[in-house]
Every structure is written in C-alpha cells, then in structure tokens.
Amino acid sequence: MAITSKRIKNIDTLTLKGHLETRFPSGKKEVKFPGGCFAVFHNDGSEERQWPNGTKLWRDSKGNQMMQMPNGDRETSTPTCKRRELPDGTLITTFSDGRKETRFPNGKVKVVDSCGEVLLDTRIAESTSCSK
C-alpha cells in the first residue's frame, strides 16, 4: 500500500488506497475517489458529494439532506420526513410514522398508512359541460 503526502502552502494532500484527500487550513477536506466520486467535508459538519452520473448530495450538520438525481428527481430528507419531487410535478412525502402522501400535478391527493391502507384518496371530479 503506497501512501504519499505533500504540503503546499498549508494544504495537506494524502493519497491512500487510491483516493486523494486534501485538507485545508480552514478545516475543509476534499476527497476524490478513483471511480470519479468527489466529496467535500466542511468544518461545520456539513458535506457535499457528487457522483460521475451527475447525482449530487448536500447534507447539513443536523442530518437534513437534499439529493438531486440526473433524471430530474429531487429528494429532501429531514429527521421527520422524506420528500421526493418528480419532474412531472408529483410530490411523494414519507413521514417517520410510515404514512405516505402523494400529491399529483392534477390536484389528486392520496394518503396511505404504514400498513398500506388508504386513508385518503381524492378523486378529480369530471367536468360536465352544459351545452344547449
């Protein structure tokens, strides 16, 4: 196992197990992995990650995170729920108790409990045209 280390203008660089780790005086750390993944760890505990397929992840020090996928999906996670926004406008929220709420672009709302039982399913009324 080869380990190399450099110090350039108070920036430490360490190569270990195929990844390159760079530490800055501010406490920030950047890690580049052989497969093209890239991660940045900030001094406040937050982090950013990026994968070769274009997926990006941001996480704060409190455990909240947001992930952007290449297909346009966006997922936000907090300690109490996870919400996924689809490109067509559909919002899917999963709560910590297992309930799942889906809001569709046409206004329909469906809520399912953790056992799969439907609690709410709004149907969009069909419009009736009155022509004389």
C-alpha positions as a Markdown table, in Angstrom:
| # | Residue | x | y | z |
|---|---|---|---|---|
| 1 | Met | 0.0 | 0.0 | 0.0 |
| 2 | Ala | 1.5 | 3.3 | -1.1 |
| 3 | Ile | 1.0 | 6.4 | 1.0 |
| 4 | Thr | 2.2 | 9.7 | -0.2 |
| 5 | Ser | 1.9 | 13.1 | 1.5 |
| 6 | Lys | 2.6 | 16.7 | 0.3 |
| 7 | Arg | 2.3 | 20.1 | 2.0 |
| 8 | Ile | 1.8 | 23.0 | -0.3 |
| 9 | Lys | 1.0 | 26.4 | 1.2 |
| 10 | Asn | -0.5 | 24.9 | 4.4 |
| 11 | Ile | -2.7 | 22.5 | 2.3 |
| 12 | Asp | -2.1 | 18.8 | 3.2 |
| 13 | Thr | -2.6 | 16.2 | 0.4 |
| 14 | Leu | -2.7 | 12.5 | 1.2 |
| 15 | Thr | -3.1 | 9.6 | -1.2 |
| 16 | Leu | -4.2 | 6.4 | 0.4 |
| 17 | Lys | -6.0 | 3.3 | -1.0 |
| 18 | Gly | -6.4 | 5.0 | -4.4 |
| 19 | His | -8.2 | 8.2 | -3.3 |
| 20 | Leu | -6.8 | 11.7 | -2.9 |
| 21 | Glu | -7.5 | 13.5 | 0.3 |
| 22 | Thr | -6.8 | 17.3 | 0.6 |
| 23 | Arg | -7.1 | 19.1 | 3.9 |
| 24 | Phe | -7.2 | 22.9 | 4.0 |
| 25 | Pro | -6.3 | 25.3 | 6.9 |
| 26 | Ser | -10.0 | 26.1 | 7.3 |
| 27 | Gly | -10.7 | 22.5 | 8.3 |
| 28 | Lys | -12.4 | 21.7 | 4.9 |
| 29 | Lys | -11.5 | 18.3 | 3.5 |
| 30 | Glu | -11.9 | 17.3 | -0.2 |
| 31 | Val | -11.8 | 13.6 | -1.2 |
| 32 | Lys | -11.5 | 12.4 | -4.8 |
| 33 | Phe | -12.2 | 8.7 | -5.3 |
| 34 | Pro | -10.9 | 6.6 | -8.2 |
| 35 | Gly | -14.3 | 6.0 | -9.7 |
| 36 | Gly | -14.9 | 9.7 | -10.2 |
| 37 | Cys | -16.8 | 10.3 | -6.9 |
| 38 | Phe | -16.0 | 13.6 | -5.2 |
| 39 | Ala | -16.8 | 14.6 | -1.6 |
| 40 | Val | -16.2 | 17.8 | 0.4 |
| 41 | Phe | -16.5 | 17.8 | 4.2 |
| 42 | His | -16.8 | 21.2 | 5.8 |
| 43 | Asn | -15.6 | 22.2 | 9.3 |
| 44 | Asp | -19.2 | 22.7 | 10.5 |
| 45 | Gly | -20.1 | 19.1 | 9.8 |
| 46 | Ser | -21.9 | 19.6 | 6.5 |
| 47 | Glu | -20.9 | 17.8 | 3.4 |
| 48 | Glu | -21.3 | 17.7 | -0.4 |
| 49 | Arg | -20.9 | 14.7 | -2.7 |
| 50 | Gln | -21.0 | 14.2 | -6.4 |
| 51 | Trp | -21.1 | 11.0 | -8.4 |
| 52 | Pro | -20.0 | 10.5 | -12.0 |
| 53 | Asn | -23.6 | 10.0 | -13.2 |
| 54 | Gly | -24.4 | 13.6 | -12.1 |
| 55 | Thr | -26.1 | 12.8 | -8.8 |
| 56 | Lys | -25.4 | 15.5 | -6.2 |
| 57 | Leu | -25.9 | 15.3 | -2.4 |
| 58 | Trp | -25.9 | 18.1 | 0.2 |
| 59 | Arg | -26.1 | 17.3 | 3.9 |
| 60 | Asp | -26.0 | 19.8 | 6.8 |
| 61 | Ser | -24.6 | 19.1 | 10.3 |
| 62 | Lys | -28.2 | 18.4 | 11.7 |
| 63 | Gly | -28.8 | 15.5 | 9.3 |
| 64 | Asn | -31.0 | 17.3 | 6.8 |
| 65 | Gln | -30.1 | 16.4 | 3.2 |
| 66 | Met | -31.0 | 17.1 | -0.4 |
| 67 | Met | -30.2 | 14.9 | -3.3 |
| 68 | Gln | -30.5 | 15.9 | -7.0 |
| 69 | Met | -30.7 | 13.0 | -9.4 |
| 70 | Pro | -29.8 | 13.1 | -13.1 |
| 71 | Asn | -33.3 | 12.2 | -14.2 |
| 72 | Gly | -34.6 | 15.4 | -12.5 |
| 73 | Asp | -35.9 | 13.8 | -9.3 |
| 74 | Arg | -35.1 | 15.8 | -6.2 |
| 75 | Glu | -35.2 | 14.3 | -2.7 |
| 76 | Thr | -35.2 | 16.2 | 0.6 |
| 77 | Ser | -34.8 | 14.3 | 3.9 |
| 78 | Thr | -35.2 | 15.5 | 7.4 |
| 79 | Pro | -35.3 | 13.6 | 10.7 |
| 80 | Thr | -39.2 | 13.7 | 10.4 |
| 81 | Cys | -39.9 | 13.0 | 6.7 |
| 82 | Lys | -38.5 | 12.4 | 3.3 |
| 83 | Arg | -40.0 | 14.2 | 0.2 |
| 84 | Arg | -39.3 | 13.4 | -3.4 |
| 85 | Glu | -40.2 | 15.8 | -6.2 |
| 86 | Leu | -40.6 | 14.2 | -9.6 |
| 87 | Pro | -40.1 | 16.1 | -12.9 |
| 88 | Asp | -43.8 | 15.8 | -13.7 |
| 89 | Gly | -44.7 | 17.8 | -10.5 |
| 90 | Thr | -45.7 | 14.8 | -8.4 |
| 91 | Leu | -44.7 | 15.1 | -4.7 |
| 92 | Ile | -44.2 | 12.0 | -2.6 |
| 93 | Thr | -43.8 | 12.5 | 1.2 |
| 94 | Thr | -42.9 | 9.7 | 3.5 |
| 95 | Phe | -43.3 | 10.5 | 7.2 |
| 96 | Ser | -41.4 | 8.9 | 10.1 |
| 97 | Asp | -44.5 | 7.0 | 11.3 |
| 98 | Gly | -44.7 | 5.3 | 7.9 |
| 99 | Arg | -47.5 | 7.3 | 6.3 |
| 100 | Lys | -47.0 | 8.2 | 2.7 |
| 101 | Glu | -48.7 | 11.2 | 1.0 |
| 102 | Thr | -48.7 | 11.6 | -2.8 |
| 103 | Arg | -49.8 | 14.8 | -4.4 |
| 104 | Phe | -50.3 | 14.6 | -8.2 |
| 105 | Pro | -50.0 | 17.5 | -10.7 |
| 106 | Asn | -53.7 | 17.3 | -11.4 |
| 107 | Gly | -54.6 | 18.1 | -7.7 |
| 108 | Lys | -55.3 | 14.5 | -6.6 |
| 109 | Val | -54.0 | 13.6 | -3.2 |
| 110 | Lys | -53.5 | 10.0 | -1.8 |
| 111 | Val | -52.5 | 9.2 | 1.7 |
| 112 | Val | -51.6 | 5.7 | 2.7 |
| 113 | Asp | -50.7 | 4.5 | 6.3 |
| 114 | Ser | -47.7 | 2.3 | 7.1 |
| 115 | Cys | -49.7 | -0.9 | 6.6 |
| 116 | Gly | -50.8 | 0.1 | 3.1 |
| 117 | Glu | -54.3 | 1.1 | 4.0 |
| 118 | Val | -55.7 | 4.1 | 2.0 |
| 119 | Leu | -56.6 | 6.9 | 4.4 |
| 120 | Leu | -57.5 | 9.5 | 1.8 |
| 121 | Asp | -57.9 | 9.3 | -2.0 |
| 122 | Thr | -59.3 | 12.5 | -3.6 |
| 123 | Arg | -60.7 | 11.9 | -7.0 |
| 124 | Ile | -60.9 | 14.7 | -9.5 |
| 125 | Ala | -64.4 | 15.3 | -10.5 |
| 126 | Glu | -65.0 | 15.0 | -14.2 |
| 127 | Ser | -66.2 | 18.3 | -15.7 |
| 128 | Thr | -69.7 | 18.3 | -17.2 |
| 129 | Ser | -70.2 | 20.7 | -20.0 |
| 130 | Cys | -73.7 | 22.2 | -20.4 |
| 131 | Ser | -74.3 | 23.0 | -24.0 |
| 132 | Lys | -77.7 | 23.9 | -25.3 |
